Amino acid sequence: MKQPVILSLILILLSSFTQDCSFEEHFTEGKGWEYTNYNAKGKSEGTVLQQVKSVDHSGDSVIFNIDSKIESDKGDPVAMSFEMFCLGSSVRVDMKSITGTMAEQLKGMEVNVDSDEIDYPTSSSVGDTLKQSKLKINGEIPGTPMKFNMTITIKDRKVVAKEEITTPAGTFDCYVIEQVTVSKGMMMNQEIKSKEWFSPDYGMVRTETFKKNGKLESYSELTKLL
């Protein structure tokens, strides 16, 4: 944030920033939340536990350091950490956090990750378009000549509604965001449509992914505030 000359202007700017970064009220050190993943029939397939390890301030950004544990019915638990930034009227998440869900595919490989931040609005209007984001993974399998690369692009992001949604964790006012995720590489070339319910106060509340025919494939929702 630029340093103003008049002290009163500093206070006004700090006040407006605090209001924009409404995450800071709920995402204090030690606070946590639980997501549950379901298939299309509503059967639980695992959970994601996340907890705020620390909160730092840098310039006009608030940085949340998050510890995450992914537990799946189909594999061993995966522990990872990532950063979330609150800046002005948006919350930004490092796309490196996606790699935690790919632990099984990347097991035993030496990888290099180049990622964007994905933005979520804390203040927006229906019809707004959001910036696309990209994650690139390059690496090799130790002891072999085999190399690989993979690119994940989240595009066509648009705020399509503002809704109140209720989950086992409570009732939340959310922006509804539609988007397309394109994954290429590692013998993969797929395009998945999804919908997200994002709360400016609590973050992601629900996500849905769809098959090519438009039918629901799976969903995840906020089930507990810890």
C-alpha positions in Angstrom: 0.0 0.0 0.0 1.4 3.5 -0.9 2.3 5.6 2.1 -0.1 8.6 2.3 1.0 11.9 3.7 -1.9 12.6 5.9 -2.4 10.3 9.0 -6.2 10.3 8.6 -5.9 9.0 5.1 -3.8 6.1 6.4 -6.5 5.2 8.9 -9.2 5.3 6.2 -7.2 3.1 3.9 -6.5 0.6 6.7 -10.1 0.5 7.7 -11.3 -0.2 4.2 -8.7 -2.9 3.8 -9.8 -4.6 7.0 -13.4 -4.6 5.7 -12.3 -6.1 2.4 -10.2 -8.8 4.0 -13.1 -10.3 6.0 -11.3 -13.6 6.0 -9.0 -12.3 8.8 -11.9 -12.3 11.3 -12.5 -16.1 10.8 -9.1 -17.4 9.7 -7.2 -16.8 12.9 -4.3 -19.0 14.0 -5.5 -22.4 15.1 -8.9 -22.1 13.4 -9.8 -25.0 11.0 -12.5 -26.5 8.9 -13.4 -29.8 7.3 -14.6 -30.6 3.8 -16.2 -33.9 2.9 -16.0 -35.3 -0.7 -18.9 -37.2 -2.1 -19.7 -39.1 -5.3 -22.8 -38.2 -7.4 -25.0 -40.5 -5.2 -23.9 -38.7 -2.0 -21.6 -41.4 -0.7 -18.6 -40.0 1.3 -15.2 -40.7 -0.4 -13.0 -38.9 2.1 -12.3 -35.6 3.9 -10.0 -32.6 3.7 -8.9 -31.1 7.0 -7.4 -27.6 6.9 -6.0 -25.5 9.7 -4.5 -22.0 9.9 -0.9 -22.4 11.0 -0.1 -18.7 11.1 -1.2 -15.3 9.8 1.4 -12.8 8.5 1.1 -9.2 7.1 3.3 -8.0 4.2 2.6 -4.6 2.8 -1.1 -4.5 1.8 -1.5 -8.3 1.9 -2.6 -10.7 4.6 -0.9 -14.1 4.2 -2.6 -17.2 5.7 -0.3 -20.3 6.0 -2.5 -23.3 5.8 -1.8 -26.9 6.8 -3.9 -29.5 5.0 -4.5 -33.2 5.4 -6.3 -35.1 2.6 -7.8 -38.4 3.7 -9.3 -40.7 0.9 -11.0 -44.0 1.0 -8.8 -45.0 -1.9 -5.3 -44.3 -0.6 -3.0 -43.1 2.2 -3.5 -39.7 3.8 -1.6 -36.8 2.2 -0.3 -33.9 4.2 0.6 -30.6 2.6 0.9 -26.8 3.2 0.0 -23.9 1.1 -0.5 -20.1 1.3 -3.6 -18.0 0.8 -3.4 -14.3 0.3 -6.0 -11.6 1.0 -5.3 -8.5 -1.1 -7.9 -5.7 -1.6 -11.2 -7.1 -2.9 -9.9 -10.6 -3.7 -8.5 -13.8 -2.0 -5.7 -15.6 -3.9 -4.7 -19.2 -3.5 -1.4 -20.6 -4.9 -2.3 -23.3 -7.4 0.5 -25.4 -6.0 -2.1 -26.5 -3.5 -3.6 -28.7 -6.3 -0.5 -30.9 -6.3 -1.5 -32.3 -2.9 -4.4 -34.1 -4.6 -2.0 -35.6 -7.1 0.4 -37.2 -4.6 -0.2 -40.7 -5.8 0.5 -39.8 -9.5 3.7 -37.9 -8.5 5.0 -40.4 -6.0 8.7 -41.1 -6.5 9.2 -38.4 -9.1 11.4 -35.3 -9.0 9.2 -32.4 -10.0 9.4 -28.7 -10.7 6.2 -26.7 -10.3 5.4 -23.3 -11.9 2.1 -21.9 -10.8 -0.2 -18.9 -10.9 -2.4 -17.7 -8.1 -6.2 -18.3 -8.5 -8.4 -15.3 -7.5 -11.7 -15.3 -5.7 -13.7 -12.1 -5.3 -14.6 -10.8 -1.8 -16.7 -8.2 -3.7 -18.2 -8.9 -7.1 -21.3 -8.7 -9.3 -23.2 -11.4 -11.2 -21.7 -11.5 -14.8 -18.1 -10.6 -13.7 -15.4 -12.7 -15.4 -12.4 -13.8 -13.4 -8.8 -14.3 -14.4 -7.7 -17.7 -15.7 -4.9 -19.5 -13.9 -2.3 -22.1 -14.9 -0.2 -24.7 -13.2 2.8 -26.4 -15.0 4.5 -29.5 -13.6 7.7 -30.8 -15.1 10.0 -33.5 -13.9 11.6 -36.9 -14.3 11.6 -40.3 -12.7 14.9 -40.9 -10.9 17.2 -43.5 -12.4 15.3 -43.5 -15.7 15.4 -41.3 -18.9 11.7 -40.8 -18.5 10.6 -37.2 -18.3 7.1 -35.7 -18.1 5.2 -32.5 -18.2 1.7 -31.6 -17.3 -0.4 -28.4 -17.5 -3.6 -27.6 -15.7 -5.5 -24.5 -16.8 -8.6 -23.2 -15.0 -10.4 -21.0 -17.5 -13.8 -19.5 -18.5 -14.3 -18.4 -14.9 -17.5 -16.4 -14.4 -19.6 -15.2 -11.5 -23.1 -16.5 -12.4 -25.1 -15.9 -9.2 -25.1 -14.9 -5.6 -26.8 -17.4 -3.4 -27.4 -18.4 0.2 -26.3 -22.1 0.7 -26.7 -24.4 3.7 -24.3 -27.2 4.5 -23.7 -29.2 7.8 -21.3 -26.4 8.8 -24.0 -23.6 8.6 -25.6 -21.2 6.2 -23.4 -18.9 4.0 -23.8 -16.1 1.5 -21.8 -17.1 -1.6 -20.8 -16.1 -5.0 -21.4 -18.9 -7.5 -18.5 -19.4 -10.0 -18.6 -21.6 -13.1 -15.3 -22.6 -14.7 -13.6 -25.1 -16.9 -10.4 -27.1 -15.9 -8.3 -28.4 -18.7 -5.6 -31.0 -17.8 -3.0 -32.0 -20.4 0.1 -34.4 -20.1 1.0 -37.6 -18.4 -1.2 -39.5 -20.8 -4.1 -37.2 -19.9 -6.1 -34.8 -22.0 -9.4 -33.9 -20.3 -11.7 -31.0 -19.8 -14.0 -30.8 -16.7 -16.7 -28.2 -16.0 -17.3 -27.3 -12.4 -19.2 -24.9 -10.2 -18.1 -23.4 -6.9 -19.8 -21.6 -4.0 -17.4 -19.1 -2.5 -18.1 -17.2 0.7 -16.2 -13.9 1.1 -16.1 -14.6 4.9 -15.3 -18.3 5.0 -13.9 -19.3 1.7 -15.0 -22.3 -0.4 -18.3 -23.8 0.8 -19.2 -26.2 -2.0 -17.8 -27.4 -5.3 -19.4 -29.6 -8.0 -17.8 -31.3 -11.0 -19.7 -32.5 -14.0 -19.4 -35.2 -16.6 -19.3 -34.4 -20.4 -23.1 -35.0 -20.6 -23.7 -32.4 -17.9 -24.6 -34.8 -15.1 -23.1 -34.4 -11.7 -19.9 -36.5 -11.2 -18.9 -35.5 -7.6 -19.1 -32.8 -5.1 -17.4 -31.5 -2.0 -18.8 -29.3 0.8 -17.8 -27.6 4.0 -19.1 -29.9 6.8 -17.4 -28.6 9.9 -15.8 -25.4 11.3 -13.2 -26.4 13.9 
